[in-house]
C-alpha cells in the first residue's frame, strides 16, 4: 500500500484521463472518418465517448467535500464554523467558469471568416486576446491588460486600414455549453452540500431522477401529437430549450435541442451529487488518516483551486473502501440498464438511466485507479494523466482556442483555393502516411501529445491555473 505521507494521486489521474479523452475526441483529423468508440451515440445508446462528460461532473463532485468540508453547517451531529464569504467564492468561481465557456465562442469578438483583413493580422489579434484571457486565469492582471490592449489595437488597425471588420453576432451565440453546465452544477451542488447531510443529498438525488423521469414521460409537448424519447424535437427538454433559450442560441448541429440544455441539467446535478456522496464517503472518519491533508492540486478539480490547501487531516480509502466502490459501481450499472428499458440511455437528454450507468462506470474507474496507484503503487504509467489532471481547465479552454484557430486560418490548398490550416496539415501530412480513419486518429493523438508537452511545462514549474 502507498505510504500515508504520499499524495492521493488517483483522483488527479482519473481527472487527467477524463480531460485527455475529452480533448482527444473533440479534435479528430476529420469528422468524416472516426472510429465508432470515439463518437457519441447518435441518439439512444452509449459509447466510451459518452462516458467523458459525466465522469467530469462526477470528479467535480468528489472534489467538493474535500474543498468545502470545513465550511459546512451540517455534518452529522458535529457543528462546523461557517464563513459567509464562501458564498462569494462559490458564485465567483461559477460565473468565471460560465464566462470562460462563453469566451470560447466569442473571442476575438469579430467574425473571423467574414472579416476581410489578412489572416495573419486577424490571427495575431486573436492570439493577443487569448493570451490576455490566459493571463487573467493566472491572475497576472497587468500582463493580461497589455495583451488585451494589443488585441483591441489589432481591431483598430484593421478598421483604420479600411478592412471590413464584421462584429461577432451575439444574436446567434450559443448560451449553453460544457463549461456552462459545469458551472451551474458546481454552484447548485456546492450549496446543497453546505446545508444538507448525506442522507438529504441522497434524497435530493433520487427525487430529481424520478422527477425528471415523470416530467419527460407525463407532460405532453405542445405542437407534438406524441411525446416520445425517440424524437429529438418532441420531448419536453428539447421544447423548453427552444422556448426559453431560443433556436438561435442552442447548439447549431442539433438545431432542435441542446445537449447541455435547461431541463437536462437537473439529472446532471445528480451526477455531481453522486461525486459528492463518493467524496464524503472516502473522507469518512472511520477510514485511516491521510497525513498532511489533501493539497490543492489534488483536490480542486477544474473549479476549486486553493480551497483545500489548508484542509485538516483528510482520509483516503483502504481496501474496504475500494471494494465498496466496486460494489456500488456494479449495483448502479445494473440499475441503470434495468431502468433503460423504460427510460432509454441517452446522453443528449441526460436521462436518469444514463446518470446511473455513467455513475456506476465512474465508481468502477475511480476504484481501479485507486487500487492500481494508491494500493499497488503502480504510478509510472500515470504521470501524463497527473500532468493533465492538475491543469484540466486551461487544457480544455486553450486546446479549444487552438482548434478554432487552426480551423479559421486559411492557406492555399492543392488546387490553389484557400483551405483551413488544420485541413492542410491533415491532408498533406497525416493522409500521406495512413488511411483516412487511422490518419484522423493519429492527428488527434498528435494534438493531445502536443498539449501534454505544454501542460508539462506548467507542471514542472508548479504552475496550477486557478479559477
C-alpha positions as CSV (number, residue, x, y, z in Angstrom):
1,X,0.0,0.0,0.0
2,X,1.1,3.6,-0.7
3,X,2.7,5.3,2.2
4,X,0.4,7.6,4.2
5,X,2.6,10.6,3.6
6,X,2.2,10.4,-0.1
7,X,-0.4,12.3,-2.0
8,X,-3.6,10.6,-3.1
9,X,-3.0,10.9,-6.9
10,X,-5.7,8.6,-8.1
11,X,-8.2,11.5,-8.3
12,X,-5.7,13.5,-10.4
13,X,-5.2,10.5,-12.7
14,X,-8.9,10.0,-13.1
15,X,-9.4,13.7,-13.9
16,X,-6.4,13.7,-16.3
17,X,-7.7,10.6,-18.1
18,X,-11.1,12.2,-18.5
19,X,-9.9,15.6,-19.8
20,X,-7.4,13.9,-22.1
21,X,-10.3,11.8,-23.5
22,X,-12.4,14.9,-23.9
23,X,-9.7,16.7,-25.9
24,X,-8.9,13.6,-28.0
25,X,-12.5,13.0,-29.1
26,X,-13.0,16.8,-29.8
27,X,-10.1,17.0,-32.2
28,X,-10.1,14.3,-34.9
29,X,-8.3,14.9,-38.2
30,X,-11.6,14.9,-40.0
31,X,-15.1,14.4,-38.6
32,X,-15.9,12.3,-41.6
33,X,-13.7,9.4,-40.5
34,X,-13.8,8.5,-36.9
35,X,-13.7,5.1,-35.1
36,X,-17.1,4.4,-33.6
37,X,-16.0,4.4,-29.9
38,X,-14.7,7.9,-30.4
39,X,-18.1,9.2,-31.5
40,X,-21.2,10.0,-29.4
41,X,-24.1,7.7,-29.8
42,X,-26.4,9.1,-32.5
43,X,-29.3,9.3,-30.0
44,X,-30.1,6.4,-27.6
45,X,-27.2,4.3,-26.6
46,X,-23.8,4.6,-25.1
47,X,-20.2,4.8,-26.4
48,X,-17.0,5.4,-24.4
49,X,-17.1,9.0,-25.6
50,X,-20.5,9.4,-23.8
51,X,-18.7,8.5,-20.5
52,X,-16.5,11.5,-20.6
53,X,-18.7,14.5,-19.6
54,X,-20.5,12.7,-16.7
55,X,-17.1,11.5,-15.4
56,X,-16.0,15.1,-15.3
57,X,-19.1,16.2,-13.3
58,X,-18.6,13.2,-11.0
59,X,-15.0,14.3,-10.3
60,X,-16.1,17.9,-9.7
61,X,-18.5,16.4,-7.1
62,X,-15.8,14.3,-5.4
63,X,-13.7,17.5,-5.0
64,X,-16.5,19.4,-3.3
65,X,-16.4,17.8,0.1
66,X,-12.6,17.8,0.1
67,X,-12.5,21.6,-0.6
68,X,-15.6,22.8,1.2
69,X,-15.9,20.3,4.1
70,X,-14.7,22.7,6.7
71,X,-17.3,25.3,5.7
72,X,-20.3,23.1,6.2
73,X,-23.1,24.0,8.7
74,X,-24.2,20.3,8.9
75,X,-22.0,17.3,9.2
76,X,-24.0,14.7,11.3
77,X,-24.1,16.0,14.9
78,X,-20.9,18.0,14.5
79,X,-21.2,21.7,14.1
80,X,-18.5,23.3,11.9
81,X,-17.8,27.0,11.6
82,X,-19.3,28.6,8.6
83,X,-17.7,31.5,6.8
84,X,-20.2,33.7,4.9
85,X,-17.6,34.7,2.2
86,X,-17.7,31.1,0.9
87,X,-20.8,32.1,-0.9
88,X,-18.9,34.8,-2.8
89,X,-16.1,32.3,-3.7
90,X,-18.6,29.7,-5.0
91,X,-20.6,32.3,-7.0
92,X,-17.4,33.9,-8.4
93,X,-16.0,30.6,-9.5
94,X,-19.2,29.6,-11.1
95,X,-19.5,32.9,-13.0
96,X,-15.9,32.7,-14.1
97,X,-16.3,29.1,-15.5
98,X,-19.6,30.1,-17.2
99,X,-17.8,33.1,-18.7
100,X,-15.0,31.0,-20.0
101,X,-17.5,28.8,-21.7
102,X,-18.9,31.8,-23.5
103,X,-15.5,33.2,-24.3
104,X,-14.5,30.1,-26.3
105,X,-17.3,31.1,-28.7
106,X,-17.0,34.9,-28.8
107,X,-13.2,35.6,-28.7
108,X,-11.9,37.6,-30.6
109,X,-15.3,39.4,-30.8
110,X,-15.3,39.6,-34.6
111,X,-16.3,37.0,-37.3
112,X,-13.0,35.6,-38.5
113,X,-14.2,34.3,-41.9
114,X,-16.3,37.3,-42.7
115,X,-13.7,39.9,-41.9
116,X,-11.6,40.6,-45.0
117,X,-8.3,41.6,-43.2
118,X,-5.3,39.4,-43.8
119,X,-5.4,36.2,-41.9
120,X,-2.1,36.8,-40.2
121,X,-3.4,40.1,-38.7
122,X,-6.6,38.5,-37.6
123,X,-4.7,35.6,-36.0
124,X,-2.3,38.0,-34.1
125,X,-5.4,39.8,-32.8
126,X,-6.9,36.5,-31.7
127,X,-3.7,35.3,-30.1
128,X,-3.4,38.5,-28.2
129,X,-6.9,38.3,-26.7
130,X,-6.4,34.6,-26.0
131,X,-3.2,35.3,-24.2
132,X,-4.9,38.0,-22.2
133,X,-7.6,35.5,-21.1
134,X,-4.9,33.0,-20.0
135,X,-3.0,35.7,-18.0
136,X,-6.3,36.6,-16.3
137,X,-6.6,33.0,-15.2
138,X,-3.0,33.3,-13.8
139,X,-4.2,36.5,-12.0
140,X,-1.4,38.4,-13.8
141,X,-3.7,41.4,-14.4
142,X,-1.1,43.8,-15.6
143,X,0.2,41.5,-18.3
144,X,-3.4,40.5,-19.2
145,X,-4.3,44.1,-19.7
146,X,-1.3,44.6,-22.0
147,X,-2.3,41.5,-24.1
148,X,-5.9,42.5,-24.3
149,X,-4.8,46.0,-25.3
150,X,-2.8,44.6,-28.2
151,X,-5.9,42.6,-29.3
152,X,-8.0,45.8,-29.2
153,X,-5.3,47.6,-31.1
154,X,-5.4,44.9,-33.8
155,X,-9.1,45.5,-34.3
156,X,-8.4,49.3,-34.5
157,X,-5.6,48.7,-37.1
158,X,-7.9,46.6,-39.2
159,X,-10.6,49.4,-39.1
160,X,-8.1,52.2,-39.9
161,X,-6.6,50.2,-42.8
162,X,-10.1,50.1,-44.4
163,X,-10.8,46.4,-43.9
164,X,-14.3,45.3,-43.2
165,X,-14.4,44.0,-39.6
166,X,-17.6,42.1,-39.1
167,X,-18.5,42.1,-35.4
168,X,-19.4,38.9,-33.6
169,X,-23.1,38.2,-34.0
170,X,-24.3,37.8,-30.4
171,X,-27.8,37.1,-31.7
172,X,-26.6,33.6,-32.7
173,X,-24.3,33.0,-29.7
174,X,-24.8,29.5,-28.1
175,X,-25.5,30.1,-24.4
176,X,-25.4,26.6,-23.0
177,X,-22.1,24.5,-23.2
178,X,-19.8,22.2,-21.4
179,X,-18.2,24.7,-19.1
180,X,-21.6,26.4,-18.6
181,X,-23.1,23.2,-17.4
182,X,-20.1,22.5,-15.1
183,X,-20.5,26.0,-13.6
184,X,-24.3,25.5,-12.9
185,X,-23.8,22.0,-11.5
186,X,-20.9,23.1,-9.3
187,X,-22.9,26.1,-7.9
188,X,-26.1,24.2,-7.1
189,X,-24.3,21.1,-5.8
190,X,-21.9,23.2,-3.6
191,X,-24.9,24.9,-1.9
192,X,-26.7,21.6,-1.4
193,X,-23.5,20.1,0.2
194,X,-23.0,23.1,2.5
195,X,-26.5,22.8,4.0
196,X,-27.5,19.2,3.9
197,X,-26.5,15.8,5.3
198,X,-25.5,12.9,3.0
199,X,-28.9,11.3,3.6
200,X,-30.6,14.5,2.5
201,X,-28.3,14.7,-0.6
202,X,-29.2,11.1,-1.5
203,X,-32.9,12.0,-1.1
204,X,-32.5,15.0,-3.4
205,X,-30.7,12.9,-6.0
206,X,-33.4,10.2,-6.0
207,X,-36.1,12.9,-6.2
208,X,-34.5,14.6,-9.1
209,X,-34.0,11.4,-11.1
210,X,-37.6,10.3,-10.5
211,X,-39.0,13.8,-11.1
212,X,-37.1,14.1,-14.3
213,X,-38.5,10.8,-15.5
214,X,-42.0,11.8,-14.6
215,X,-41.7,15.2,-16.3
216,X,-40.3,13.7,-19.5
217,X,-42.9,10.9,-19.5
218,X,-46.1,12.5,-18.4
219,X,-46.1,16.1,-19.7
220,X,-47.3,16.4,-23.3
221,X,-45.2,18.6,-25.6
222,X,-47.0,21.5,-27.3
223,X,-47.2,21.1,-31.1
224,X,-46.4,17.4,-31.0
225,X,-49.0,14.6,-31.5
226,X,-46.9,12.2,-29.5
227,X,-44.3,12.9,-26.8
228,X,-41.6,10.4,-27.2
229,X,-38.0,9.9,-26.3
230,X,-37.3,8.7,-29.8
231,X,-38.0,12.1,-31.3
232,X,-35.2,14.7,-30.9
233,X,-37.8,17.6,-31.2
234,X,-40.9,16.1,-29.5
235,X,-39.6,15.8,-25.9
236,X,-40.1,18.2,-23.1
237,X,-36.3,19.0,-22.7
238,X,-36.0,20.0,-26.4
239,X,-39.2,22.1,-26.3
240,X,-38.0,24.0,-23.3
241,X,-34.6,24.7,-24.9
242,X,-36.3,26.1,-28.0
243,X,-38.9,28.1,-26.0
244,X,-36.7,29.6,-23.3
245,X,-33.2,29.8,-24.8
246,X,-34.3,30.2,-28.4
247,X,-33.3,28.3,-31.5
248,X,-30.6,30.8,-32.3
249,X,-28.9,30.2,-29.0
250,X,-28.8,26.4,-28.9
251,X,-26.3,24.0,-30.5
252,X,-26.5,24.6,-34.3
253,X,-25.7,20.9,-35.1
254,X,-28.7,19.7,-33.1
255,X,-31.0,22.5,-34.3
256,X,-34.0,21.5,-32.2
257,X,-32.4,20.7,-28.8
258,X,-29.2,21.5,-26.8
259,X,-27.3,18.6,-25.2
260,X,-26.4,21.0,-22.3
261,X,-29.9,22.4,-22.1
262,X,-32.1,23.6,-19.2
263,X,-34.2,20.6,-18.1
264,X,-31.4,18.1,-18.7
265,X,-29.2,20.0,-16.2
266,X,-31.4,18.6,-13.4
267,X,-30.1,15.0,-13.8
268,X,-26.6,16.4,-14.5
269,X,-26.8,17.9,-11.0
270,X,-27.4,14.3,-9.7
271,X,-24.3,13.2,-11.4
272,X,-22.4,15.8,-9.5
273,X,-24.2,14.9,-6.2
274,X,-23.1,11.3,-6.8
275,X,-19.5,12.6,-6.8
276,X,-20.2,14.5,-3.5
277,X,-21.5,11.4,-1.9
278,X,-18.5,9.4,-3.0
279,X,-16.1,12.1,-1.8
280,X,-17.9,12.3,1.6
281,X,-17.7,8.5,2.0
282,X,-14.0,8.4,1.1
283,X,-13.3,11.1,3.7
284,X,-15.3,9.3,6.4
285,X,-13.7,9.4,9.8
286,X,-13.8,5.7,10.0
287,X,-11.1,5.5,7.3
288,X,-7.4,5.6,8.1
289,X,-6.0,9.1,8.3
290,X,-4.2,10.6,5.3
291,X,-1.3,12.5,6.8
292,X,-0.8,16.1,5.6
293,X,-4.3,16.6,4.2
294,X,-5.1,16.8,0.5
295,X,-3.3,19.6,-1.4
296,X,-5.0,22.0,-3.7
297,X,-3.7,20.4,-6.9
298,X,-5.2,17.0,-5.9
299,X,-8.5,18.3,-4.6
300,X,-9.6,21.2,-6.8
301,X,-10.7,19.5,-10.0
302,X,-11.4,22.2,-12.5
303,X,-13.0,24.7,-10.2
304,X,-11.8,24.6,-6.6
305,X,-8.1,25.5,-6.8
306,X,-6.8,26.7,-3.5
307,X,-9.7,25.9,-1.2
308,X,-8.4,22.6,0.0
309,X,-4.8,23.6,0.7
310,X,-5.4,24.1,4.4
311,X,-7.9,21.3,4.8
312,X,-7.2,19.5,8.1
313,X,-6.3,15.8,8.1
314,X,-8.3,14.1,5.4
315,X,-8.7,10.4,4.8
316,X,-8.3,8.0,2.0
317,X,-9.9,4.7,1.4
318,X,-8.4,1.4,2.2
319,X,-9.1,-1.9,0.6
320,X,-12.6,-2.0,2.1
321,X,-13.4,1.4,0.5
322,X,-12.2,0.1,-2.9
323,X,-14.4,-2.9,-2.5
324,X,-17.3,-0.6,-1.7
325,X,-16.6,1.5,-4.8
326,X,-16.7,-1.6,-7.0
327,X,-19.8,-2.9,-5.3
328,X,-21.8,0.3,-5.7
329,X,-20.5,0.7,-9.2
330,X,-21.8,-2.6,-10.3
331,X,-25.2,-2.0,-8.5
332,X,-25.7,1.4,-10.2
333,X,-24.6,0.0,-13.6
334,X,-27.2,-2.8,-13.3
335,X,-29.9,-0.5,-12.0
336,X,-29.3,1.9,-14.9
337,X,-29.6,-0.8,-17.6
338,X,-32.8,-2.1,-16.0
339,X,-34.2,1.4,-16.0
340,X,-33.2,1.9,-19.6
341,X,-36.0,-0.4,-20.6
342,X,-38.4,2.4,-19.6
343,X,-36.2,5.5,-19.9
344,X,-33.6,4.9,-22.6
345,X,-29.9,5.7,-22.0
346,X,-29.4,9.0,-23.8
347,X,-26.5,11.4,-23.3
348,X,-28.2,14.3,-25.1
349,X,-31.2,14.1,-22.8
350,X,-29.0,13.1,-19.8
351,X,-31.7,10.5,-18.9
352,X,-32.0,9.1,-15.4
353,X,-30.8,5.7,-16.6
354,X,-27.8,7.4,-18.2
355,X,-27.0,9.0,-14.8
356,X,-27.0,5.6,-13.1
357,X,-25.0,3.8,-15.7
358,X,-22.3,6.5,-16.1
359,X,-22.0,7.0,-12.3
360,X,-21.5,3.2,-12.0
361,X,-18.8,3.4,-14.6
362,X,-17.2,6.4,-12.8
363,X,-17.1,4.5,-9.5
364,X,-15.5,1.5,-11.2
365,X,-12.9,3.7,-12.9
366,X,-12.1,5.5,-9.7
367,X,-11.8,2.3,-7.8
368,X,-9.5,0.9,-10.4
369,X,-7.3,4.0,-10.4
370,X,-7.0,3.9,-6.6
371,X,-6.3,0.2,-6.5
372,X,-3.5,0.4,-9.1
373,X,-1.9,3.6,-7.9
374,X,-2.5,4.1,-4.1
375,X,-2.7,0.5,-3.0
376,X,-0.5,-1.4,-5.5
377,X,1.9,1.5,-6.1
378,X,1.9,1.3,-9.9
379,X,2.4,5.0,-10.6
380,X,4.8,5.4,-13.5
381,X,2.2,4.9,-16.2
382,X,0.0,7.6,-14.6
383,X,2.4,10.6,-14.8
384,X,1.0,12.0,-18.0
385,X,-2.5,12.0,-16.6
386,X,-1.4,13.7,-13.4
387,X,0.1,16.4,-15.6
388,X,-3.3,16.8,-17.4
389,X,-5.3,16.4,-14.2
390,X,-3.8,19.3,-12.2
391,X,-4.4,21.8,-15.0
392,X,-7.6,20.4,-16.6
393,X,-9.2,23.8,-17.0
394,X,-6.5,25.5,-19.1
395,X,-6.1,22.3,-21.2
396,X,-9.8,22.3,-22.1
397,X,-10.1,26.1,-22.7
398,X,-6.9,26.7,-24.7
399,X,-6.9,23.5,-26.7
400,X,-10.4,24.7,-27.8
401,X,-9.0,28.0,-28.8
402,X,-6.2,26.3,-30.7
403,X,-8.6,24.1,-32.5
404,X,-10.7,27.1,-33.6
405,X,-7.6,29.0,-34.8
406,X,-6.4,26.0,-36.9
407,X,-9.8,25.9,-38.5
408,X,-10.0,29.6,-39.1
409,X,-6.6,30.4,-40.6
410,X,-6.5,29.9,-44.4
411,X,-3.7,28.8,-46.6
412,X,-3.6,27.9,-50.3
413,X,-4.8,24.3,-51.0
414,X,-3.8,21.8,-53.6
415,X,-6.0,23.4,-56.3
416,X,-5.0,26.9,-55.3
417,X,-8.2,27.5,-53.3
418,X,-7.9,28.6,-49.7
419,X,-8.4,25.8,-47.1
420,X,-8.1,25.8,-43.3
421,X,-4.6,25.3,-41.8
422,X,-6.0,22.3,-40.0
423,X,-7.2,20.6,-43.2
424,X,-3.9,21.4,-45.0
425,X,-1.9,19.8,-42.2
426,X,-4.2,16.7,-42.2
427,X,-4.2,16.3,-45.9
428,X,-0.5,16.9,-46.5
429,X,1.0,15.1,-43.5
430,X,-1.4,12.6,-42.0
431,X,-3.2,11.3,-45.1
432,X,0.2,10.7,-46.7
433,X,1.1,8.1,-44.1
434,X,-2.2,6.4,-43.2
435,X,-5.7,5.7,-44.3
436,X,-8.4,8.2,-43.5
437,X,-9.7,6.8,-40.3
438,X,-6.2,6.0,-38.9
439,X,-4.9,9.3,-40.1
440,X,-7.8,11.0,-38.3
441,X,-6.9,9.2,-35.0
442,X,-3.2,9.9,-35.5
443,X,-3.9,13.6,-35.8
444,X,-6.0,13.6,-32.6
445,X,-3.2,11.7,-30.8
446,X,-0.6,14.2,-32.0
447,X,-2.8,17.0,-30.9
448,X,-3.1,15.7,-27.3
449,X,0.6,14.9,-27.2
450,X,1.4,18.5,-28.1
451,X,-0.8,19.7,-25.3
452,X,0.9,17.2,-22.9
453,X,4.2,18.9,-23.6
454,X,2.6,22.4,-22.9
455,X,1.0,21.2,-19.7
456,X,4.3,19.6,-18.7
457,X,5.9,23.0,-19.0
458,X,3.4,24.3,-16.5
459,X,3.7,21.2,-14.2
460,X,7.5,21.3,-14.0
461,X,7.3,24.9,-12.8
462,X,4.4,24.1,-10.4
463,X,2.1,26.4,-12.1
464,X,-1.5,25.4,-11.4
465,X,-4.1,27.7,-13.1
466,X,-6.8,28.7,-10.6
467,X,-10.3,30.0,-11.1
